[in-house]
Amino acid sequence: MNNTALIVVDVQESFRHRPYWTDVDFSEFVKHQQKLIDGCTERKLPVIQILHTEDEGAFSFASGFIKTLEPVRVTPDIVIHKRYHSALAGTPLSSWLNERGIRRLIISGIRTEECCETTTRHASDAGFDVDFVIDATMTFPIKSSRTGRVFSPTELKERTELVLSSGQFARIVSVQEALAKL
């Protein structure tokens, strides 16, 4: 039995309705995310879809945007709704994984430096072996409230790669490398 699962974090329409949304890197992200989802599905790995929820706005159920970001196609084994940055915080995800003997996670999704990174750190601390698929993550420019400097998605992804790998929270891999290991 394979002990690996794919976690698809916050790949949802809600983001299109945030002021920071940009299509820069979007087509590349979709291509890589879909290749990863399809590769894991073909190998019969569990695919877990995580969707972020809030009480109001684009991330509320009332908005109608708590659904898969088009044109990504995913048929998850389970959908987990989360309210925190980590997909493991306050959700049944840990129990679901442990009940199935899953010990290795492949993490991808939106907001590289927020929910994807936080889920990775939490999973590592919980004893999971983690592959962080950097080219199947997406983020948006962020302006520092302290210095006013705007950090590009490329810079944010480089920073995430650095801190996750140097802190030994995860292996940073490409879609091709992740699928080759299965």
One Martini backbone bead per residue (centre of mass of N, CA, C, O) as a GRO file, in nm:
protein
  182
    1MET     BB    1   0.096   0.036   0.022
    2ASN     BB    2   0.058   0.361  -0.016
    3ASN     BB    3   0.194   0.656   0.183
    4THR     BB    4   0.072   0.874  -0.026
    5ALA     BB    5  -0.021   1.230  -0.066
    6LEU     BB    6  -0.215   1.485  -0.207
    7ILE     BB    7  -0.202   1.843  -0.158
    8VAL     BB    8  -0.453   2.092  -0.234
    9VAL     BB    9  -0.410   2.435  -0.179
   10ASP     BB   10  -0.637   2.680  -0.242
   11VAL     BB   11  -0.771   2.607  -0.532
   12GLN     BB   12  -0.959   2.898  -0.573
   13GLU     BB   13  -1.184   3.145  -0.673
   14SER     BB   14  -1.144   3.360  -0.450
   15PHE     BB   15  -0.879   3.498  -0.560
   16ARG     BB   16  -1.009   3.662  -0.802
   17HIS     BB   17  -1.148   3.857  -0.550
   18ARG     BB   18  -0.878   3.989  -0.505
   19PRO     BB   19  -0.670   4.268  -0.530
   20TYR     BB   20  -0.395   4.080  -0.589
   21TRP     BB   21  -0.470   3.963  -0.838
   22THR     BB   22  -0.293   3.766  -1.093
   23ASP     BB   23  -0.190   3.625  -1.413
   24VAL     BB   24   0.079   3.592  -1.331
   25ASP     BB   25   0.174   3.256  -1.372
   26PHE     BB   26  -0.095   3.100  -1.414
   27SER     BB   27  -0.050   2.904  -1.655
   28GLU     BB   28   0.187   2.754  -1.523
   29PHE     BB   29   0.046   2.660  -1.275
   30VAL     BB   30  -0.178   2.495  -1.407
   31LYS     BB   31   0.001   2.301  -1.558
   32HIS     BB   32   0.146   2.184  -1.303
   33GLN     BB   33  -0.097   2.111  -1.127
   34GLN     BB   34  -0.231   1.917  -1.330
   35LYS     BB   35   0.005   1.719  -1.359
   36LEU     BB   36   0.004   1.636  -1.063
   37ILE     BB   37  -0.283   1.538  -1.034
   38ASP     BB   38  -0.278   1.333  -1.267
   39GLY     BB   39  -0.034   1.165  -1.164
   40CYS     BB   40  -0.164   1.080  -0.892
   41THR     BB   41  -0.422   0.955  -1.006
   42GLU     BB   42  -0.285   0.738  -1.188
   43ARG     BB   43  -0.140   0.621  -0.908
   44LYS     BB   44  -0.364   0.614  -0.679
   45LEU     BB   45  -0.362   0.866  -0.510
   46PRO     BB   46  -0.449   1.062  -0.278
   47VAL     BB   47  -0.671   1.348  -0.301
   48ILE     BB   48  -0.648   1.666  -0.137
   49GLN     BB   49  -0.883   1.919  -0.079
   50ILE     BB   50  -0.829   2.258  -0.001
   51LEU     BB   51  -1.049   2.501   0.163
   52HIS     BB   52  -1.092   2.828   0.225
   53THR     BB   53  -1.252   2.997   0.508
   54GLU     BB   54  -1.494   3.255   0.577
   55ASP     BB   55  -1.745   3.468   0.684
   56GLU     BB   56  -1.644   3.676   0.462
   57GLY     BB   57  -1.648   3.717   0.140
   58ALA     BB   58  -1.467   3.529  -0.097
   59PHE     BB   59  -1.438   3.297   0.156
   60SER     BB   60  -1.735   3.250   0.153
   61PHE     BB   61  -2.007   3.062   0.094
   62ALA     BB   62  -2.190   3.301  -0.011
   63SER     BB   63  -2.011   3.374  -0.268
   64GLY     BB   64  -1.941   3.097  -0.450
   65PHE     BB   65  -1.596   3.056  -0.437
   66ILE     BB   66  -1.594   2.760  -0.304
   67LYS     BB   67  -1.399   2.655  -0.560
   68THR     BB   68  -1.249   2.549  -0.818
   69LEU     BB   69  -1.008   2.665  -1.012
   70GLU     BB   70  -1.009   2.783  -1.313
   71PRO     BB   71  -0.917   2.494  -1.509
   72VAL     BB   72  -0.906   2.305  -1.283
   73ARG     BB   73  -0.885   1.946  -1.229
   74VAL     BB   74  -1.064   1.769  -0.962
   75THR     BB   75  -1.088   1.444  -0.780
   76PRO     BB   76  -1.138   1.404  -0.470
   77ASP     BB   77  -1.132   1.210  -0.180
   78ILE     BB   78  -1.118   1.490  -0.019
   79VAL     BB   79  -1.271   1.765   0.156
   80ILE     BB   80  -1.121   2.050   0.317
   81HIS     BB   81  -1.209   2.285   0.558
   82LYS     BB   82  -1.053   2.596   0.638
   83ARG     BB   83  -0.939   2.874   0.879
   84TYR     BB   84  -0.639   2.829   0.849
   85HIS     BB   85  -0.330   2.801   0.725
   86SER     BB   86  -0.339   2.518   0.820
   87ALA     BB   87  -0.467   2.205   0.722
   88LEU     BB   88  -0.422   2.083   1.032
   89ALA     BB   89  -0.589   2.311   1.165
   90GLY     BB   90  -0.900   2.225   1.275
   91THR     BB   91  -0.895   1.942   1.131
   92PRO     BB   92  -0.931   1.600   0.997
   93LEU     BB   93  -0.663   1.533   0.846
   94SER     BB   94  -0.480   1.370   1.035
   95SER     BB   95  -0.676   1.136   1.079
   96TRP     BB   96  -0.711   1.055   0.785
   97LEU     BB   97  -0.414   0.985   0.737
   98ASN     BB   98  -0.365   0.785   0.974
   99GLU     BB   99  -0.591   0.576   0.896
  100ARG     BB  100  -0.413   0.527   0.607
  101GLY     BB  101  -0.090   0.546   0.650
  102ILE     BB  102   0.004   0.834   0.600
  103ARG     BB  103   0.355   0.986   0.566
  104ARG     BB  104   0.338   1.126   0.278
  105LEU     BB  105   0.366   1.458   0.135
  106ILE     BB  106   0.218   1.650  -0.128
  107ILE     BB  107   0.270   1.998  -0.191
  108SER     BB  108   0.022   2.236  -0.309
  109GLY     BB  109  -0.063   2.574  -0.441
  110ILE     BB  110  -0.188   2.860  -0.276
  111ARG     BB  111   0.030   3.044  -0.121
  112THR     BB  112   0.328   2.961  -0.069
  113GLU     BB  113   0.398   3.148   0.209
  114GLU     BB  114   0.149   3.040   0.358
  115CYS     BB  115  -0.037   2.772   0.343
  116CYS     BB  116   0.178   2.587   0.224
  117GLU     BB  117   0.405   2.638   0.431
  118THR     BB  118   0.244   2.587   0.693
  119THR     BB  119   0.163   2.298   0.628
  120THR     BB  120   0.450   2.191   0.605
  121ARG     BB  121   0.550   2.253   0.890
  122HIS     BB  122   0.330   2.099   1.040
  123ALA     BB  123   0.381   1.823   0.911
  124SER     BB  124   0.671   1.791   1.001
  125ASP     BB  125   0.612   1.819   1.311
  126ALA     BB  126   0.408   1.555   1.281
  127GLY     BB  127   0.601   1.341   1.094
  128PHE     BB  128   0.606   1.412   0.807
  129ASP     BB  129   0.682   1.358   0.479
  130VAL     BB  130   0.798   1.629   0.256
  131ASP     BB  131   0.682   1.756  -0.059
  132PHE     BB  132   0.761   2.058  -0.229
  133VAL     BB  133   0.591   2.193  -0.513
  134ILE     BB  134   0.698   2.477  -0.650
  135ASP     BB  135   0.560   2.470  -0.952
  136ALA     BB  136   0.269   2.408  -0.778
  137THR     BB  137   0.282   2.715  -0.705
  138MET     BB  138   0.125   3.025  -0.584
  139THR     BB  139   0.156   3.388  -0.601
  140PHE     BB  140   0.189   3.724  -0.472
  141PRO     BB  141   0.251   4.026  -0.428
  142ILE     BB  142   0.439   4.192  -0.155
  143LYS     BB  143   0.414   4.447   0.083
  144SER     BB  144   0.603   4.601   0.302
  145SER     BB  145   0.520   4.760   0.603
  146ARG     BB  146   0.815   4.860   0.675
  147THR     BB  147   0.960   4.938   0.371
  148GLY     BB  148   0.773   4.907   0.088
  149ARG     BB  149   0.857   4.662  -0.040
  150VAL     BB  150   0.827   4.461  -0.329
  151PHE     BB  151   0.751   4.124  -0.357
  152SER     BB  152   0.787   3.879  -0.560
  153PRO     BB  153   0.699   3.568  -0.641
  154THR     BB  154   0.988   3.472  -0.686
  155GLU     BB  155   1.100   3.567  -0.411
  156LEU     BB  156   0.901   3.407  -0.234
  157LYS     BB  157   0.979   3.126  -0.341
  158GLU     BB  158   1.278   3.139  -0.264
  159ARG     BB  159   1.231   3.173   0.038
  160THR     BB  160   1.076   2.912   0.081
  161GLU     BB  161   1.292   2.721  -0.012
  162LEU     BB  162   1.502   2.801   0.196
  163VAL     BB  163   1.341   2.752   0.470
  164LEU     BB  164   1.249   2.457   0.418
  165SER     BB  165   1.532   2.326   0.353
  166SER     BB  166   1.712   2.441   0.588
  167GLY     BB  167   1.493   2.332   0.810
  168GLN     BB  168   1.391   2.046   0.719
  169PHE     BB  169   1.076   2.029   0.623
  170ALA     BB  170   1.165   1.985   0.310
  171ARG     BB  171   1.142   1.895  -0.015
  172ILE     BB  172   1.239   2.044  -0.309
  173VAL     BB  173   1.023   2.014  -0.595
  174SER     BB  174   0.917   1.906  -0.884
  175VAL     BB  175   0.690   1.754  -1.060
  176GLN     BB  176   0.880   1.551  -1.190
  177GLU     BB  177   1.013   1.459  -0.921
  178ALA     BB  178   0.760   1.369  -0.772
  179LEU     BB  179   0.666   1.154  -0.984
  180ALA     BB  180   0.935   0.983  -0.991
  181LYS     BB  181   0.896   0.882  -0.677
  182LEU     BB  182   0.627   0.688  -0.730
   0.00000   0.00000   0.00000
